[in-house]
Amino acid sequence: MMMEATYAPAHAAADAEHSPKPTSEAITRQLAGRIPGNKGIWVGITCEFVEFALMFSVYFIARYHYPEAFRKGPELIWTTAGAVNTLIMVTSSFFVACSLASVKNAQLRRARFWLAAAIVTALGYPVVKLLEVDWNLAHGIDGKAGIFYTVYYYLTFNHLVHACWGILGMCWAFFRLSTKAYSAEQHDGLEALACYWHATDIIWLVLFPLFYVLA
């Protein structure tokens, strides 16, 4: 009896020692049904979508009443700047996604590299936007040039504000990543940033054809 009692705990300890530890992939599968990021970021994303839904309503109402102005408007603005910023938004979103995937696989150094690449790329967006505005003003295109340009400046400047918030969020996430605050098991902050940046990217993908392409 004493030998059996002694053997049982030792056997149990051996089983526990040799049992497979949960991997990050297994943890991801367990958490597959949860909301990515956190509830707070989804409140912010919902507010952003509602805000731009109202702005798009203004766009289509103005387009309905002034079809000729909206037909000719895209011919005068700097389409190349819009195309470059589209490439910047899509590329930076891809880099953020790569950073998040690296964190989930416990590759923190690679995650920092991808997030740094996302920050550098995203910083090109406000730079190109300011160059675009400077180009517009040099060609006499300001907010008083017509209804199309009033709506154009109003929507794109609002998107610029949201993009700048996203860039600041990337910088904060990079700091947190550098201090090892994120891990394969806990990375809600980085995931929330990715959700916000993808949402901002989606809005730009709607703005680009409306103002730069549909002539």
Buried (B, 14 or more C-beta within 10 A) or exposed (E): EEEEEEEEEEEEEEEEEEEEEEEBEEBEEEEEEEEEBBEEBBEBBEEBEEEBEEBBEEBEEBBEEBEEBBEEBBEBBBBEBBBBBBEBBEBBBBBBBBBBBBBBBEBBEBBBBBBBBBBEBBBBBBEBBEEBBEBBEEEEBEEEBBBBBBBBBBBBEBBBEBBBBBBEBBEEBBEBBEEEEBEBEEBBBBBBBBBBBBBBBBBBEBBBEBBBEEE
